[in-house]
Amino acid sequence: MKITNADSLLSALSLFSADIASDRLLVQGAGGNISFKFADSIFVKASGKHLAEAIEDEIFLELNERTALDNVRRFGTFSSSDIRGEGKLRPSIETPLHVLMPHSVVVHLHAIPVLAHLVKQNGERTMRSLLNTDVDFTWIPYARPGKELAEAVARVISEGQVADVLMLESHGLVIGAPSFAEARQTIELICSKLEVAERLTTHEPDLEALRDLQSLGYSPSSEPSIHQIAMLVDGLEDLREIWAICPDQVVFLGSYPHLYTSIQEFRGERTKNPRPEGPPYAIILGCGVILNSTASQAQIEQLFCFSEVLLRQEDPRDIAVLTQQQIESLVEGDDEKYRISLARQRGAF
């Protein structure tokens, strides 16, 4: 498709974004971003906006590409003066990454078939073996989203090492392409090569027991895969040790899981500490996952993402979790606090 003006660009960008986001294994909630460079501008998704809503909502911002690139190279981030037009939207935390990539189309996704390998201790080696010579990629060791990640990518670009595909350890996939069609082809190729069969579990959630907690304001999750979080580990320490696998999970679900060994333990704690809202979700080992009315859609999407990544592990102990320092840098970041506030404004499930 030949794009001749900004209006046709935004139309094509919106259609492509909504199409990609229709697959929940590629996009969860407000995660991921897509940008397009046209003339002297770059159009990029605003923070907290959902790619799935690109057709019915204005989710993209326009920035001056030249000045934004200069600022990102010099300071690691863009300036508010780079933004064209007026409004309350804020560019995505990953805007510097999109500015740095030289491609017309840049797609950043937390694609679950890819993320399932990115979180492994031997993730790079496994992915190079599976992708073989079909996909050349540059491996980027974990860096905090935003300025730190942009600086890591800028280093490999300056060294002439950057490929059309970046694999961001414990984070996601970045694809640079000359067109939406070629970006789509690369996404499909990578996911088909990296997808693995989900582990089978013989344990079903105890939905009847979970429904008994409705008097406390909680209901069982409606999604079968989310319940598997409570079924695929042996104990409290096992789940805590593999909890913090990627930035969005930590930002929206917290540094540690709301975890209980039994319904009795959960009921007892809620009886002793009957705060009006309680935790937004609770994982009850061997039983399932429950949600209350304060659980945001962003939190539900991250529970889904975590469960799907977990289901794709032969041995969850092979997961390389984020360090305590990395976790703290995420929960204390102003950009991430802003994303949380936007998720809350969207309302609970």
Buried (B, 14 or more C-beta within 10 A) or exposed (E): EEBEEEEEBBBBBBBBBBBBBEBBBBBBBBBBBBBBBBEEBBBBBBBBBBBBBBEEEEBBBBBBBEBBBBBBBEEBBBBEEBBEEEEEBBBBBBBBBBBBBEBBBBBBBBBBBBBBBBBBEEBBEBBBEBBEEEBEBBBBEBBBBBBBBBBBBBEBBEEEEBBBBBBBBBBBBBBBBEBBEBBBEBBEBBBEBBBEEBBEEEEEBBBEBBEEBEEBBBBBBEBEBBBBBBBBBEEBEBBBBBBBBBBBBBBBBBBEBBBBEEBEBBBEBBEEEEEEEBBBBBBBBBBBBBBBEBBBBBBBBBBBBBBBBBBBBEEBEBBBBBEEEBBEBBEEBEBBEBBBEBBEEBEBB
